[in-house]
Amino acid sequence: MKILVATEKPFAPVAISQIREVTEAAGHTLVLLENYRSTQELLTAVSEADGIIVRSDLITAEVLDAAKKLKIVVRAGAGFDNIDITASTAHNVVVMNTPGQNSNAVAELAFEMMLYQARSGFSGKSGFELRGKTIGLHAFGNVGKYVAEIAKGFGMNIYAFDPFVNEDVIKNSGVKVCKSPEDLYSKCKYVSLHLPANDKTKKSVGYDLLKRMPQDAVFVNAARKELIDEDGLLKIFGERTDIMYLSDCEPDCKAVFDEKYKGRFIFTAKKMGAQTEEANINAGVAAARQIIDYFKTGNVKFKVNK
């Protein structure tokens, strides 16, 4: 079988080395398409692929039409909104993700942004400490659990809201349970967002939640920009001068922030949550092994299309 790694943002070389090792050891051929700049390059590469590993790359109906031999696509990461699930199902292509493999990297980035903001961007100006501050986790999945672990080390008071996680699981992690998003945002100086992006969650965080946050609030988004109602975000920024926004994804309204709210936000230049050597290896190798196992045994444990 021919397995294609199609990555506009490439894996680290050490990750590719290990992906190649496990792929070729299983008797398959690895093909690389890295740093590509046009859809046509991707369309050409997928035409001979039996399996594809991607990161944030778009697998659209057009791509699937060109991939006549394709049987499986694995997103090296948790989110899979870059893959057209309906079209994949129509083409009889299995879609999987690799949940948990990038989680620690994303959690550490959330804290790195908080620390950078707390110490005034390491500018020499006076800052403040995280110990004793209150942090709320909006979702308590793989990333949220890692954020909670780090927050404990900083001596923070930790709350979480997640209706899909048993309350005992949250409590047994040393985290207090909130009954609603409104309760979470009202209690916490820091709120760290870790929702998946889907039809129910997109634009679900905006003015009504952010206005509830206490004085000198810091809202952290290491998830997806699509979760934010940007009109509501701009509205609360216009009303309150004390709120900060730290995001691992520039919002579409970045120009407004640049013009009006300098010093009140931190945006990464490109999405960096999974941009660590360890996450590259974990997610990339997991994706390769899932494809190999699917070809060998038919295992669809991490299948996301039904």
N, C-alpha and C positions, 0 to 999 in steps of 0.2 A: 504493500500500500504506500501511496505517496502522501506524506503529511506536510502541509504548508504552514509555515509561521509567517503570517502577514501582519506586520507591525509598523505603522507610521511612526510611532514612538518605540524604538527597538528595546528589546530586553538587554540587560547587561551581558557582556561577552561571556562571563562565567556561567550565566544562566543558559545561554545558547549552547555552550559546551556540554552542560549536563543534559539538556533536552536532546541534543544530538546523540549523546551516549546511550540514553535509555531507549530512544527511538530505533537506532541502528542495532542495538542489542536484541531488539524484538523482531528484527528482520525487515524493518520498514525503511523507506527513504525520506530524509528530511530535506525540504526545500525552503529557502529563506527569501522573503520579500521585505526588506527593511528600508525605512526612510523613503518610502514611495510618496510621490507627489500628485498622482492623478488616479482617477477611478479606472482609467483604461489599463494602467499597470496592474491593478488588482484583478480586473476582469480577465486579463491574459493569464495571470498566475493561477487563478482558481480553476481554469478550464481542465486541468489534469489532476486536480487534488481529490483525494478520497476523504481526507480529514483536514480541518483548518484550526489553528490556534490563533486567536486574536486578543488584543487588549481593548483599546477604545475604538477600534476600527469598525466602520459601518458595514454590516452585512445586510444588504438590502435585497429586495426582490430582483433587482437587476443583476446583482452579484450571484444570487442563487440561480437565476436563469442561465448564467454563463458557466456555472459549476455542474456540468452534466454528470460527473462521477461522484459528487459529494454525498457523503453519508452522515457526517457529524461535524459540528462546529463547537469548539469549547472556548468560552471566554475566560481568560486567565485573570480572574478576579470575581467579585461577588455580583456586582451589577451587570445586567445583560440588556439594558434598554437600547444599546447600540445594535442589537440584532433584531431583525424583523421576525418575530416569533410566528406570526400567522403565515407568512410566506414560507418560512422554514418547514412548518408542519405540512403545508400544501405540497412542498417539494419532497416530502418524506425524509427530511433532514433532522436528525436529533440535535438538540441544542443543550449544552451543559454549561454550568459555571464551576468555579472552584472556591466555594464559600470558606471563609476563615483564613485563607492563605495570605491575604494582604492585611489582615486585621490589626496586627500589632504596629505595622508601619503607619497606618492611618491614625491609630490612636496616639502614637508618638508625635506625629505631625500636628495634631490638634493641640497637644501640650506645648510643642515648640512654638506655635503661634501665640499661645497664651503667655508663655514666658517672655517672648520677644516684646509683646505689648506691655506686659507688667513692668518690664525694665526699660520702658521708653525707647525701644529700638536700640538698646545698648549705646545710646547717644551721650551718656554721661550725666543725663538729668536724673533726678530722684525718681524712683519707682515705688513699687509696693510688692508685698509677698502674697503667695497663694495660700499659705497655711491659715486655716480657720475660715477661709472663704467658702461659700456654698456653690456647688456645681450641680446642675441638673442634666441628666442624660435623656434626650428625647429619642428613645428606642434603646433596648438593652439586648441587642444581638451580639455577634462576635466582637465588633469594634467597641460597642458600649461597655462590654465586660472588661476589655483591656483598658479603656479610659478610667473605669472605676478602680482598677488595680493601681494605676499610676496616681490617681487622685488620693488614694489612701496613703501612699508614700509621702505625698505633700501635706498630709494632715488636713485635707479638705472635708467638709460635710457634704455627703453625696446623696442625691435623690435621683429617682428614675421613673419614667412613665413608659410602659409598653403593655398594651392590652393583650398581646399575643404571647407574653411570657408569664408563667405562673408566679404569683406574688412571693411564694416561698423561695423560689430560685433567686429573686432579687434580694429578699431579706437575708438569705443565707450567704450572700456575697457581701454583707455588711452595708447594704444600700437601703435607704428609706424609700418606701413606695408612695408615689403620687397617683391619685385616682383619675386625673385628667391632665391634658396639656396645659390648661389654664392654671391649675394648681401648681404644676411644675414651674412655669414661667413666672408666676407670682412669687415663688419662694426663693428663686436662685439668682444670685448676682451673675453667675456664668451659666449659660445653657449651651450644651454641645449636641449638635444635631447629627443623628445617625440613621435616619430613615432610608429605606430603599425608594427609588423613583418609580412610581407607577401611576395609573390613572387616578387613584384615590389620594395620593400624597403630593402630587405636583401642585405647586402654588398653595400648599396648605399652611405654610408659615408666613405670616404677614403682620399687618398692623394690629389686629385684634389680640394676637399673642404677645408680640413684642412690647406693646404699650403696658402690659402687666408687669414687666420686669422692673426690679427695684433700681434705685439711683445708682449711677455708674455701672450700668449693666454691660456685659460683654457677651455677644452672641457669636458662636463659633460654628462654622459650617464646613466640615471635612467630608461631606457627602456629595450632593449634587446641587448645582445652581437652580435646576428646574423645580426644586422643592420650595423655592422662595417666591412669594408674590412681591415682585419688585416695586410695584406701585405702592403697596403697603409699606415696604421697607423704606422707600424714599419719604413717604408721609411721616413716619415716626422719626426719621432723622431730621426732618424739617421742624418737628415740634419739640424734640428733646436734643439738647446738645451734649448729653452725658453718655449716650449709647455708643458702643464700639461694635464694629462688624469685622470678624476675622474669617476669611473664606479661602478654601483651597480650590477656588474656581472663580475667575473674574465674572461678576454679574454683567448682564447685557447693558445695564445702566452705569457702567464704570465711568464713563465720561462725566456724568453728573457728580459722582463721588470725587473725581479729580478736581472738578471745578469748585465744588461747594464744601466738601467735607474732609479736606486734607488733615492728616493727623488722627483721624477717627476710624481708619480702616487699615487692614492688611489683606492684600490679595496676592496669591502666588501667581507667577507669570504664566504657568500652565499647571494643569492638575498634577499634583506631586505626591498624593497620598501613598501610592504604591511604588514610588520611585526610590526604592532601596535595593541594594544587592540581594539582601535576604528575601524580600518579598518577590523580586524577580525570579529567584531560584525556586522558592516555594510554589508560587502560582504557575510558573512556566512548566516546571517538572510535573506538578500535579495534573496540569492540562494534558501533557504528553502521555502520562500514565493512564489517564481516563480514556483517551482515544485508543491506546493500545489494548486496554482491558475490554473496551467495547468491541473492538474487532475480534478479540480472542474469545470472549465469553458472552458478549451481549449485555454486559452490566450497564444499567442506565440509572444508577443510584442518584446522580446529580442532574438528571434530565429536568429541564424547566418548561419544555413544551409537552403538552399532553396529546 
